[in-house]
Amino acid sequence: MTFSSKNLATFYYQLGTLLQAGLPIQGALTSLAKTSPRSMRKAVVRLSELVNTGVPLHEAMERLGKVFAQLDRHAVDMSERSGALDAGLLSLSKYYENRSSARQKLISGSLYPVFMLTAAVFITHFSALFLGTQNGKPYTIANYLWDTVGFLGGLVLILWLARLALNRALATPGLNLVVDRVLRAIPVLGRLRFDYALSQWVSSVRLMLTAGIGVIPALEYASKSAPSPLIASAYEKAVPLIGSGLQVSQALAFTRAFPEEVIQFWATGEQSGRMDDMLERLASFYEERWRRSLDHVVTWLPRLAYLLVAAYVVSQIFRGFNSYMSQYDELLK
């Protein structure tokens, strides 16, 4: 069982805020057992029980299995060690809030196009149902349901299988790099996806550094959890270079996987000693950029829907016209 990004953002924000206000961890978890998101309350109760026995929060999270991601457990672990657990939890909250916001915006932008396509499918076949005939043959409710619900169900099945195949490909070593490069080359959508991955990667690195983790472990944790195999592969290439004495910015530049902005901001942080500030600005930069790309996608979705609906309606018109012409030719014989 895993929790949604929205629920995780709420939980971490509530817990971080209570700790920031001076409430002990035991008291904060006891309070959240009643006020946290409903789907998380059983897990929070279990966390509270474990913490009350003296178990650190990160270890309690680990004992719950895969309920909490590895990135979360590492961030909480390092935050506890550095004495800044409240800051670490609030950073996690922002991380998951961004993920939830992106998903909700994409879903809301897709609702109208989906409604248009659904309406077009049902409306174009209604005349045949009303007349009770199509192509000179009886047209029943069963035929109508097959042409509408069956068509839409088949379309959903195809999209689901395509998503499943894509997820499998992105999880297969070797193939995932090829697929990720292809996805990155797609106009608008490719940039949106990679900018989002960079934003989450930079935010994760900053989160780890804030929690007291060193640069190398922070890069490892963030790169392995980044939603892009290209970033994980680039980290593997950069590790031996960093070990040989190169600065992190130089090693990242050598991989040629990161945009120039990442290298420049990172190098500035190394030279100025203000890495946390530079990473915060870099995360904000990519967050703003993928949000703009997302706005473009949401803006164009209805327009693409118009084209798809128009193409579907035109195809149905020609199909009906050909049917009537065939019947007319039969009458002339």
N, C-alpha and C positions, 0 to 999 in steps of 0.2 A: 504494500500500500504506500502510495506517495501522495503528497499534498500539492494543491495548486499553488502557483506563484503568488496569487492574490492572498491566499490564506497564510502562506509563509511570510509574506511582507507584513501582514497585519500582526502575526504572532511575534515576529522579531521586533517590530516597532513597539508593541505593547510591553514586551519584556525589557527591552532596552530603555524605554522611558521610565518604567518603574524602578529599575536599577539606578538610573541617572538621578531619580528623585530621592535616592538614599534607602530604598527598601531592600532588605536582604534577599538573596536569591531564593531562599526557601519560601519566604512570604510572598514574593512576586509570583512564583509558580503556583502557590496555593490559590492566590487571587485569580490567576489566569485559567485555572481549572474550571472556573465558572464563566469567565468572560471572553476567553479566546474563541476563534472560529469553531463552530459546532463540530465540524468533521475532525478537528484536532484535539478535542477535549480529552479523549481517552489516552492519547499519547502524552498530553500535558500532565494528566494525573499520574501516569507512570513515571514521567520525568521527575515530578514532584516527590514521589515516593523514594526514588533512587537518590535524589539529591539530599533528601532529609536523612538518609542513612550515611551521608558523608561522601557520596560518589560525586566527582566533578561533573559539571554539566556536559562537557564534551564526551566523557565516558558514558554518561547516561544516554546520550543521543546515540552513541555507537551500539549500546546494548539493545536498542530498539530495532536493530537490523538496518534495512535500507530505507527506512522511513525518512531519514535526513541524509542529504547528499554528502559525499566525502568533503567537498569544498566547505560546506557549512560546519562540519565537525572540526576540520583543521582550523578554520577561522575562529571558532569558539575556543578551541584548545589554546591557540596562541594569544587570544584576547585574555583568557583567564591567566595565563602565565605573565602577561605584561601588566596585569591589573587594570586593563581598560575594556572589560567585558561589555559595558554599556555601549561604548563607541563601536566595538566590533559588531554587536547585534544591530545597531542602527544602520551601519554600513550594509549589512546583509539585507536589512529591510528595504533599503533603497535599490539594491541590486535586483531583488525579486519584484519590486514595484515597477521597475523599468521593463522587466520581462512581461509582467501582466499587462501593462499599458500597451505594449506593442501588439500583443496577441488580441486584446480586446478591440483595438483600433482596426486591425485587419479583419476581424470577424464582423464588426459593425459595418465596415465598408463593403463587405461581401453580401450582406443581407439583401439589399435592394436588387443587385444583379441576379441573385438566386431567385428572388420573388418574381422578377420579370420573366426569367426563363421558364419557371414553373407555370406562371399564368399563360404564357404563350403556348406551351405544350397542351394545356387543358382546353384553351379557347379554340385553337385551330382544329381540334378533332370534335368539337361540340356540334358543329353543323351536321356531320355525318351521323352522330348519335341522334340528333333531333329528327333528321330525315329517315333514319333507320336503314340507310343503305350507303355503300361506298364501293366504287368500282363495279357497280352492277350486282353486288352481293349484299346480303343482309348484314347490318352492322348493329350488334347488340351491346349491352352494357359490358359484357365480358371483353368484347373487342376494344371498347373504349378504355377500359381499365388497363388492358395490355399495352395499348398505344400511348397511354399517359403515365400511369403509375409504373408500369413495366419499363418504359423508356427511361424515366427518371431514376428508378431503382438500378437499372443497368448502368446508367451514367455514374451514379454514386459508387457502385461497386468497382467500376473501372478506375475512378479517382482514388478510391481506398486502396486498391491493389497497386496503383502507381506509387502512392505514398509509402506503402509497405515495402515495395521494391526499392524505392529511393532510400528509405531508412536502413534497409539491409545493406545496400551498396555503400552507404556512408559508414557502416559499422564493419565493413570487410577490409582488412589491411591491404594496401596496394590499390585496390579498386576505389577506395574512398578518396584518394588523392585525385584520381582522374575525374571522378564525378564532381568533386569540389571545384576543380579547375573549370569544368564545363559549366557548372552553375554560376561561377563567378563571371564567366564571359557573357551571360545573359544580360541584355540591356536592362537597366533600372532595377529589376529584381535581383540580379547578381550583385550589384553594388549595395542594394539594401541589405541583403543577407550578410555580405562580408563586413560592411560597416557596423552592423549589429554585433557580429562576432568580435570585431575589434573593440567595440565599446565594452562588451562584457569581459573581454580578456583584460583590458586596461583596468577596468573597475575591480576585477578579481585580484590583479597584481597589487593595486593600491590597497585593497582590503587586507591582503596578507601582510603588506609592509606596515600598515597601521596597527595590525595585531601583533607586530613584533617579529614576524618571520623574516629571515634574510632574503636577499634578492634572488639567489639561485633557487631555494625551495619555493619561493613565491612564484617564480616563473614556471617551475615544474607543475605546481598545483593548478595554476591558472591556465597553462597551456593544455594540460591533459583534460581539463573540464570545459575548454572553449568549444563552442558549437561550430568548429571548422577544422577538419583534418589538416588543412594547409598550415594552420598556426601550430598545431601539435608537431607536425613534421619539421617545421622551421625551428622549433625549440630543440628538437633532437640534433639538428645540424649545428645549432649555436652552442650547445653544451661543451663539446671538445674545444671550440675556439675560445670560450670564456675560460676554460681550464688552462689553456695555453698562455693566458696573460692578456688577451684582448679585453677591452671594455665591453660591457653588455651592448651598448649602442653600436659598436663596430661589428660585433658578432651578429647582431640582428640585421645589420645592413648587408653583411656578407651572404645571408640566406636569400636575399632578394624577394622575400615573401611579404615584407612589411612596407607600407607606403612611406614616402619621404617624411611626412609629418610625424610619424611615430619615431623615426630615427632622430629627427631634429629635436623634438621635445625631450626624448630620453637623454640625448647628449647634453642638452641644456641643463637638465636635472643633475646629471653627473658632475658637470663643471661647476654649477652653482651650489651644489649640496642641498638643493630644494626639490628633491625627487618627488616627494609627496604632492607638492604644489603643482609640479609639471604634469604628473599623472592625473591629477584632478582636472586640470585644464584640458588634457588630451582626451580624457573620458567624456568631458562635456562637449568637446569638439565633435567627436564621433557620434555621441548621443544626439546632438542637434542635427548632424548630417543624415543619420539614418531616419530620424523623425521626418525630415524634409522629404527624403526618398519615399517614406511610407505615405506621406500626404499625397505625393504624386501618384503612387499606386492606387490609393483610395479614390483619387480624383478620376483616374482613367478606367477603373473597374466598371462604373456605369456605362461609360462610352463603349467599352468592349462588349458589355452586355447588350447594348443597343444593336451592335453589329451582329452578334451571335443570334439574337432574337430575330433581327431582320432577315438574316440568312436562312434561319429555320422556317420563318413564315413564307419566304419566297419559295423555298424548296417544297413546302406543302402546297402552295398555290400551283406550282408547275406540275406537281404530282396529281393534283385534282384536275388540272386542265388536260393533262395527258389521258387521264381516266375518261373524262367526258368526250374527248376526241375519239378515243377507242370505241366508246359506245356509239358515237355518231357514225363512225365508219361501219360498225356492225349493222346499224339500221339501214345504211345505204346499200348494203349488199343484197 
